[in-house]
Amino acid sequence: MILDVEVERILPGGMGLAHADGKTVFVSLAAPGDRLRVRVEREQGNVLFASIEEIITPSPMRIEPPCPYFGRCGGCDFQQLTYEAQLVAKSEMIRDCLHRIARLDNLPDIVVTPSPDAWRYRMRAMWQIDQDARRIGYYERGSRRVCDVVDCAVLRPEMQARLEAVRATEWHEFPPDLKHLDVVAGEDGVSFAPAFANFDTRELSLSVRGETYRYNAAAFFQINPSLLGPMIDFALGDASGESAIDLYSGVGLFTLPLSRQFRRVIAVESNPIATRFARRNLREAGLETAQVIGANVADWISGVSVRDVDFVLLDPPRVGAESAVIKGILNLHPTQITYVSCDPATLARDLKKLFAGGYTMRSIRGFDLFPQTHHVETVVRLVL
Ligand SMILES: C[S@@+](CC[C@H](N)C(=O)[O-])C[C@H]1O[C@@H](n2cnc3c(N)ncnc32)[C@H](O)[C@@H]1O
């Protein structure tokens, strides 16, 4: 089915919203204000999912996507928007989730801090490998087919150079079962997991706000280094007191600065490689008072008997925090909570429970860690 529609705005998840024939239409790769001829790909209840057949009148926010893989590669879905429009769309996406899911009205303006680099910012990536088809890159949009990517415009130059080196490697040097590679850069090189041929899981380091973090590709590290300082500043602010807990702590991005503001800090993280780095990062910083616990957060928080916690920071993966984790945080009764989230929808779901537990929002800010995509990092500070 072909329809003519006008795109009203961008929804959480990155699709454009339009209406036609009494139905809601979700259009991929759209810009607000576009007049489009779209092809309906599938129908789900009252919602039609559509792709662009023809741009009848382009939105003033629309630009020519510079990447030759745009539309086919599943990596970037915002290249059709000016950078300014990307930031506005992300602010609206956060607001939409908080309003619709967390039932928050009278929200302040949600500032999304721009990335200093809108291109060539990415220092972490997962490269998909299809050895039968001899392709290396990212999954194509909506499929498990690998899009063969020669030059990825959002990779930092040192990552792009390593992508080229991987692509230049003879196929017989790839382990036969290798389907994807986790890759991360630091100030001193690029690390791969798993290691193969000349690509090792080397240890790297990066300095942020005077702290040195060591990590490798087998542990989580943030994608965009240029906004980490401002994000840490906002997440911690002037919080201080006796004790703080850092949940989903990785290699200690927030644990180190927290340990300078609080007398006692407990960090909880399930990846043993990350916890090893976190302990070492703390030790090398001379921050011996912090304790790093290797555990699933839900298990740990359900059994813990810590008292008088002043501050809890949580930075869960995209799925958000399990109900047991929110319940556990409410039982700890901290006076301040900072929630760092990479998905506004699960953030809003979890915030609703924290509001019901007596917390109110003190401040909120978005950080554009992921330019050219619909993804956005949100930091919310709550008080009891
Ligand atoms: C979004 S990352 C944040 C890491 C760290 N705060 C940072 O900014 O670098 C989420 C972290 O949670 C860890 N993780 C995921 N599920 C977990 C769970 N159920 N319990 C404990 N840690 C978990 C992951 O290994 C990852 O390090």
The ligand as an SDF file (V2000), in Angstrom:
LIG
                    3D

 27 29  0  0  0  0  0  0  0  0999 V2000
   25.7980    0.7050   30.6250 C   0  0  0  0  0  0  0  0  0  0  0  0
   27.1330   -0.1920   31.3100 S   0  0  0  0  0  0  0  0  0  0  0  0
   27.7180    0.9610   32.5090 C   0  0  0  0  0  0  0  0  0  0  0  0
   29.1010    0.7140   33.0410 C   0  0  0  0  0  0  0  0  0  0  0  0
   29.7500    1.8790   33.7660 C   0  0  0  0  0  0  0  0  0  0  0  0
   28.8430    2.5380   34.6890 N   0  0  0  0  0  0  0  0  0  0  0  0
   30.3220    2.8730   32.7920 C   0  0  0  0  0  0  0  0  0  0  0  0
   29.7570    3.9620   32.6400 O   0  0  0  0  0  0  0  0  0  0  0  0
   31.3530    2.5740   32.1540 O   0  0  0  0  0  0  0  0  0  0  0  0
   26.3150   -1.4250   32.2120 C   0  0  0  0  0  0  0  0  0  0  0  0
   27.2220   -2.3660   32.9740 C   0  0  0  0  0  0  0  0  0  0  0  0
   26.3800   -3.2610   33.7250 O   0  0  0  0  0  0  0  0  0  0  0  0
   26.9190   -4.5670   33.6910 C   0  0  0  0  0  0  0  0  0  0  0  0
   25.7670   -5.4500   33.9350 N   0  0  0  0  0  0  0  0  0  0  0  0
   24.7940   -5.7940   33.0620 C   0  0  0  0  0  0  0  0  0  0  0  0
   23.8410   -6.5210   33.6970 N   0  0  0  0  0  0  0  0  0  0  0  0
   24.2200   -6.6150   34.9920 C   0  0  0  0  0  0  0  0  0  0  0  0
   23.6410   -7.2070   36.1440 C   0  0  0  0  0  0  0  0  0  0  0  0
   22.4810   -7.8350   36.0630 N   0  0  0  0  0  0  0  0  0  0  0  0
   24.2970   -7.1130   37.3110 N   0  0  0  0  0  0  0  0  0  0  0  0
   25.4900   -6.4670   37.3870 C   0  0  0  0  0  0  0  0  0  0  0  0
   26.0820   -5.8520   36.3430 N   0  0  0  0  0  0  0  0  0  0  0  0
   25.4550   -5.9330   35.1540 C   0  0  0  0  0  0  0  0  0  0  0  0
   27.5920   -4.6850   32.3450 C   0  0  0  0  0  0  0  0  0  0  0  0
   28.6160   -5.6570   32.3890 O   0  0  0  0  0  0  0  0  0  0  0  0
   28.1390   -3.2570   32.1480 C   0  0  0  0  0  0  0  0  0  0  0  0
   29.4380   -3.1450   32.6670 O   0  0  0  0  0  0  0  0  0  0  0  0
  1  2  1  0
  2  3  1  0
  2 10  1  0
  3  4  1  0
  4  5  1  0
  5  6  1  0
  5  7  1  0
  7  8  2  0
  7  9  1  0
 10 11  1  0
 11 12  1  0
 11 26  1  0
 12 13  1  0
 13 14  1  0
 13 24  1  0
 14 15  1  0
 14 23  1  0
 15 16  2  0
 16 17  1  0
 17 18  1  0
 17 23  2  0
 18 19  1  0
 18 20  2  0
 20 21  1  0
 21 22  2  0
 22 23  1  0
 24 25  1  0
 24 26  1  0
 26 27  1  0
M  CHG  2   2   1   9  -1
M  END
$$$$
